[in-house]
């Protein structure tokens, strides 16, 4: 059982998936992700955020370092977009919120994946989303906003030039609709937070789960913190993150916390209720406050 769990762990799947991306093996990627959905305890959302997105970020770093060509990076992106389609269909939408959003990026930042990620998770959260990807000229974008009357706009920025260019779009929207909430996020802002200075946006999201949460707050929707499955997933991901920072294997942490390794595995995968006693043991073993275990931070934005 332990070997099977390790084989189907997000880390193992991510490593295999990254190798398939590097080699451009799209059919094998389909089989890997479809097999993970059918034969593991991982939820579609977890595969999406802990397998696909980290692997795609690795592809970006390989391209930036010159270890992948532009063509190879584009090929990997198309493979990941196909897997996102598979996972989006597998995710169970929550109750419809009646809210509408537009997701977009600057035309100087032609990366489709961040917009698609935000779109897919807002759709799962019950929103109707118009994903336009790279923005048209400013006046056409403002006209599109008028035509579709969104409750919120979400901009993503992967490239520095794209992040800087969003200022023109935000200013134009705010002149026309000053009360329309605008949330921004993406790797460019994470790398250079000063790009957020005087941008004119209403909120910055550090990751996709925070983007959904902030979007709900900006339009007056109640927080979904009562969603037990989501909360357990967040806590499990947080335990994994803290364990990795300490350089601990799952078995190491289980021993330090005096917990069964199989129990810890189910906790980390968000499949098990966390008792107060177990939470205290884990916090002590990780040398953190209990509050650190329940922070709502998700995976880094791509």
N, C-alpha and C positions, 0 to 999 in steps of 0.2 A: 504493500500500500504506500509506504514512504517513497519507494522508487517511482511509483506511478504518479504520486503527487508532485515530485520533483520534475518529472518529465512534462507534466502539464502546468507547471508553474508559470507565471507571467515572465519571469526571467529567462526560463528555458525557451518558451515560445518566442520571446523577443529576439533572442540570439539566432534561432533558426530563421525567423522571418527576415531579420537583417541580412543574413547570408543570401536568402532567396532574392531580396531586393538588389543586392550588389551584383548578383549573377543574372538578373532580369528574368527569373523563372516565374512568370505570372500564373501559369496553371498550377504549379506546385504551391504557390502562395495561396491560391484559392483553396486548394485541398487542405493546407495547414489550418487556415482560419475556419473553414467549414468543419473540419475535424475537431478543432478546439471548441466550437459551439456545441457540437453534438456529443463530444465525449469527455468533457471536463466539467469541473464545478464552477468555472469562470462565467460570469455574466457578460453579455455583449458589451456593456459599458466598460467593464474592466479590461476586456481585450482591446477595446478601442483606445482607452487612455493609457494602459500600461504595456501594451505590445506595439500597436501600430504607431502611435505618436512618438514614443521614445526612439523607435527604429528610424522613423522618418527624420527626426532631429539628428540622429547619427549620420544619415545620408547627407544632410545639409552640411555637417561638419566635415565629412569626407570630401565633399565638393569644394568647400572653402579652403581646405588644405591642399587641394590639387590631386587628391587620390581618386577622384571620380571626375569624369568629363561632364560637361553640361548635358550632353545627350543621355548619359547614364543616369544623371540626377533626374532628368525629365522622365525617363523610362520608369524609374523607381516611384516617382510621384504618381504616374498613371496607374501603376499597380496598386499603390495604397488607396487611391481614389476608388478603385474597384472593390477593395476590401471594405472600405467605408460604406459602400452601397449594401454589401452583404450584412454588415453589422447594424446599419440603420434599419433595415427591414426586420432584424431580429429584436430590436429594442421595443419594449412595450410602452406606448405613449401613455402619459398620465392624463388626468381629466383636462379637457380643453379649457383654457383660461379666457378665451375671447379676445386675447391681445394679439397684436400684429407687430412684427419687427422687420426691418431691412438690415441685411448684413452685406458688408462691402469692404473693399480695400482700394488704395490709391492706384491709379493706372501705372505708376512707376514701381509698383510692388506686385508683379504678376504671379503671386503665389496663391493658388486656389484653395489649398488645404485648410488654412486657418478659418476662412469664411465658411467652408463646409462643416468644420468642426462645430463652430458656434451655431450654425443653422441646424445641424442634426440634434444637438442637445437642447436647443430652444424648442424644436419640434417635439422632442420627447417630453419636454416640460409642459406641453399643451399650447404652445404658440403657433400662429400662422406666420411663416417666414418667407419673405422674398429675398432670395440670395442672388445678388447681381454680380458678385465677384469684383473684377476691376471696374471702377466707376467710369461712367461716361463723362464728357465735359461737365463742368460745374453746373451750368444753367440747365442742362438736361437732367442732371441728378436731382436738382431742386424741383424740377417739373415732375419727375418720377415720384418724389416724396409727396408732392401735392396730390398727384393722381391716386396714390395708394393709401394715403392717410395712416402711416404707421403710428404706433404708440411709443416706439423706441427705435433708434438706429444704433447698430453695433459695427464699429470699424476695427479691422485688424491690421497690424503692420509687422511684417517680417524684416523688411529692409529699411535702413535709415532714411533714404530718400523718400520712401513711401510714407513713413511716419511724419516727416517734416511737411510733406505735401498735403496731409490731411487737414492742416490748419485752414487752408482756403475753403475746403468743403464744409468744415464745421462752422466757419464764420458765415458762409452763405446760408446754410440751413438755419442758423441761429438768428440771422437778420430776418428771415422769413417766418420762422416758427421758434421764437425764443424759449418757449416752454417745452419743446420736444426734447426728451432726455436722450443723451448720446453717451454711450459707453465705449471705451477703447481698450485694446489689449494687444498682446503680441510680443514676440521676441525682441523687436527693435526697442520697445519701451522698457523691457526688462533689462536690456543691455545698457541703455542710456536713459535713465529716468528723467534727466533734464529735458528730454524731448517733450515731456508732459507740461513743462512750464508754459503758462498762458496759452495752452492749446485751445481752450474754450469748451472742453468736454465736461460732462457732469460726473463721470466716475471712471476709474481705471480698474480693470480686473486682472489679477495676477495669473489666473488659470481658468480653465473652462468651467469648473464647478462654481467658482466664485463669480464668473461672468453671468451664469444663470441666476444665481442668488441675487446679485446686484441688480440685474435687469428686473427681477420681480419687485425688488424694493423700489426702484425708480418709478414703476408704474402703479405702485400701490397694491400689489398682490401679496397675500400673506406668505410668510416664509414656510417652506416645506420641511422644516426641521423635525416635524412629527412623523415624517416618512422613515420608519424604522430601518428598512433595507438600505436607504441612502446613508443614514447615520452610521450603521454598522460597516458599510463599505468605506466611508471616510475614516473611521477609527482604525479599521484594518490596514488601510493604506498608510495611515500615520504611524502605526506600529512598525510596519515594514521599513518606512523611511528612517525612523529613529534607530532601528536595529542596524540598518545599512551604514548609517553615519558612525555608529560605534564599532563597525567592522565585525559584527557578530553574525554567525550563522544562526539559522532558526533553532537548531539543537542547542547552541550555546545559550541563547536567550531563554529557552525553555528550562534549562538546568538552573540558570541564575535566578529565574522567577519561581522555580519549583512548580512548574506546570508541565502537563503532558504535551509532548511535541505535536501530537495529532490535534489536540485541542488548540494549541497556538496556531497551527496551520489553518484551522477553520476560522479562527479569529481574524487572521491576516487576510483571509479571503472574504470577510464580511458575512460569513455563513453561521455565525454563532453569537448569541447574546453574551455580552461581557458583564460578568458579575463584578460587584464592587471590590470583592476580595481579589479577584484576578487583576483588576485595574490597578489596585494598590501594589500588588506584587510586580507587575510589569513596570510601573512608574519607578519603583525602587530599583529594579534591576537595570533600568535604562538611565537612572540618575536624573530624572526629570520630575517636574510637578505633574500631578494627575491631569491638570488642565491642558498640558501639552498633548495628551493623548486624544483629546476631543476637539482640538483645533480643526476648523473647517478648511484647511488648506488642501488643495488637490495637486495633481501633477503640474509641472511647469508648463506655461503656455508655449506652443510651438512657434 
